[in-house]
Amino acid sequence: MPSTIDTAPHASRRIWNPIQKDAAIFLVTAEESGGAHTLLEIELAPGGGNTLHTHTDFAEHFEVIEGELVVQVGSQEHVLGPGGAAVAPPRTPHRFQSRSARPTRFRVALRPGHAGFERALRIGYGMAEDGRVNARGLPRRLDHLALLVDMSGTVPAGVAALALPLLRFIAARARRRGVEAELTARYCPPMAPAEPHVAGAA
């Protein structure tokens, strides 16, 4: 089934992952902010979240809108309710998860903005809608996985980080073969304009 991320007005700013059962809304992109930040709103399913990782080029600023979010930064856990905030600096292991029985909504700002992360998120969610990922939500093809890791500026934490040089090699080869261009063309069409009331938000 083809991806449906761009089938309705403004739909391209909200993407849905049927495996993780969460959504991401692009409120402000790196391009729209002149590179200053990327601003996303996340609708996280009960029990959802990610594993420990770092980002090489940007900090993540979390702020909860609704529900409860646990953000681990280094060895410290922050349990956040509405209005609660936490920051994961660059190159600091972190993760977020919901321990609530209800959905959690939060905003995360990437500072500075990161167009590669935005593109990787759109491709990853689009591939999930197209059934091109496994039960864990990871691309079935290794070259696709390598590209998403590389373009997003994400480094797995722990033992998985040992695979990073290999993934970067695979990603470079996939780029030369045009794989990244194909994924970008399929899953990253031009976005609808940002809503006026969030266009300048950070």
C-alpha atoms as one frame of an Amber mdcrd trajectory, in Angstrom:
protein
   0.000   0.000   0.000   1.500   3.411  -0.904   2.339   5.955   1.777  -0.467
   8.391   2.625   1.543  11.165   4.243   0.656  13.725   1.570  -2.923  12.896
   0.572  -4.806  15.698   2.352  -4.320  19.445   2.937  -1.415  19.971   5.346
  -1.123  16.173   5.775   2.546  16.239   4.834   3.327  18.041   8.101   1.884
  15.176  10.163   3.313  11.704   9.690   2.065   8.473  11.235   3.941   5.294
  12.114   1.594   2.277  12.200   4.251   0.080  13.831   5.066   2.427  16.712
   1.523   3.831  16.645   2.731   7.376  17.123   2.711  10.560  15.077   5.096
  13.452  14.485   4.000  16.917  13.398   6.533  19.262  11.803   5.726  22.637
  13.349   8.881  24.405  12.157  11.608  22.974   9.927  15.286  23.863   9.888
  14.790  25.617   6.557  11.884  27.690   7.890  13.879  28.797  10.945  16.990
  29.675   8.971  18.774  26.717  10.557  18.138  27.844  14.128  15.904  24.944
  15.130  13.563  22.146  14.154  10.336  21.979  16.162   8.250  18.806  16.317
   5.144  17.793  18.209   5.030  14.097  19.051   1.941  12.031  19.831   3.423
   9.062  21.699   1.467   5.849  22.192   1.187   4.329  25.702   4.374   2.439
  26.414   6.115   4.010  23.413   9.602   5.434  23.277  13.091   4.751  22.001
  16.423   3.294  23.099  19.538   5.067  24.339  21.307   7.055  21.636  23.182
  10.297  21.049  23.055  13.050  18.448  26.280  14.471  17.121  25.172  17.903
  15.933  22.258  19.146  18.015  20.634  19.259  21.432  17.072  18.081  22.035
  14.762  20.195  24.193  11.696  18.314  25.453   8.512  19.907  26.813   5.414
  17.922  27.748   1.987  19.158  26.679  -0.217  16.302  27.858   0.392  13.055
  29.729   3.642  11.884  31.319   7.037  11.446  29.678  10.176   9.918  31.135
  13.341  11.439  29.641  16.657   9.828  30.551  19.696  12.062  30.050  22.926
  10.304  30.908  22.185   8.347  34.075  19.458  10.721  35.288  15.740  10.181
  34.696  13.339  13.115  34.475   9.657  12.287  34.982   7.786  15.095  33.251
   4.150  16.111  33.413   2.467  18.950  31.488   4.818  21.936  31.361   7.804
  19.842  32.424  11.002  20.163  30.403  14.369  18.492  29.945  17.384  18.973
  27.673  19.670  16.355  26.121  22.920  18.087  25.049  24.802  16.936  21.944
  26.734  13.653  22.304  24.916  12.810  25.549  23.183   9.405  25.757  19.456
   9.871  26.175  16.063   8.347  25.474  12.397   9.029  26.104   9.492   6.756
  26.928   5.911   6.768  28.106   5.000   4.719  31.153   1.447   5.978  31.024
  -1.654   4.065  29.985  -2.738   7.102  27.978  -1.128   8.827  24.975   1.457
  11.511  25.683   1.914  14.695  23.682   5.153  16.631  23.820   7.234  19.028
  21.792  10.886  18.558  21.015  13.106  21.282  19.597  16.373  20.402  17.865
  18.895  23.223  18.287  20.343  23.945  15.827  17.865  22.592  13.313  18.744
  19.462  11.391  17.276  18.888   7.933  18.810  15.413   7.763  16.973  14.328
  10.904  13.721  15.684   9.490  14.249  13.800   6.247  15.153  10.554   8.040
  12.004  10.786  10.163   9.779  11.284   7.130  11.411   8.419   5.263  11.270
   6.073   8.253   7.584   6.748   8.936   6.743   6.521   5.242   8.498   3.170
   4.971   6.537   1.930   7.998   3.293   2.867   6.252   4.459   1.022   3.149
   5.313  -2.141   5.096   9.044  -1.849   4.389  10.117  -2.215   8.039  10.312
  -5.105  10.492   8.324  -5.652  13.690  10.652  -3.280  15.572  10.025  -0.521
  13.020  13.506  -0.753  11.464  14.029  -0.845   7.678  14.288  -4.363   6.326
  17.185  -3.427   4.036  20.545  -2.723   5.649  21.389   0.071   3.218  18.130
   1.833   4.093  18.889   1.534   7.813  22.426   2.817   7.293  21.179   5.851
   5.387  18.618   6.779   8.041  21.165   6.487  10.854  23.713   8.553   8.937
  21.436  11.332   7.691  19.766  11.772  11.095  23.009  12.436  12.984  22.105
   9.632  15.394  24.597   7.317  17.104  23.360   4.183  18.911  24.561   3.896
  22.496  26.446   0.941  23.938  27.712  -1.995  21.920  25.589  -1.013  18.904
  27.849   2.031  18.422  30.609  -0.329  17.265  28.659  -0.860  14.045  28.675
   2.855  13.178  31.764   2.836  10.893  30.265  -0.029   8.883  26.897   1.715
   8.651  28.567   4.891   7.414  30.442   2.916   4.757  27.200   1.260   3.622
  25.414   4.631   3.615  28.114   6.222   1.449  27.892   3.380  -1.050  24.088
   3.607  -1.111  24.300   7.340  -1.843  26.586   6.715  -4.782  24.043   4.216
  -6.122  21.220   6.778  -5.831  19.319   5.004  -3.045  19.051   8.100  -0.842
  17.763  10.168  -3.760  15.098   7.549  -4.476  13.903   7.478  -0.850  13.880
  11.266  -0.627  11.866  11.613  -3.823   9.291   9.093  -2.611   8.846  10.135
   1.002   9.866  13.801   1.230   7.633  15.861  -1.078   7.454  19.614  -0.398
   5.633  20.376   2.838   2.580  22.552   3.185   3.371  26.009   4.632   3.719
  26.224   8.414   0.724  27.509  10.344   1.211  31.248  11.042   0.918  30.894
  14.822   3.804  28.405  15.018   6.025  29.631  12.196   8.212  31.592  14.612
   8.022  29.215  17.550  11.080  27.562  19.101
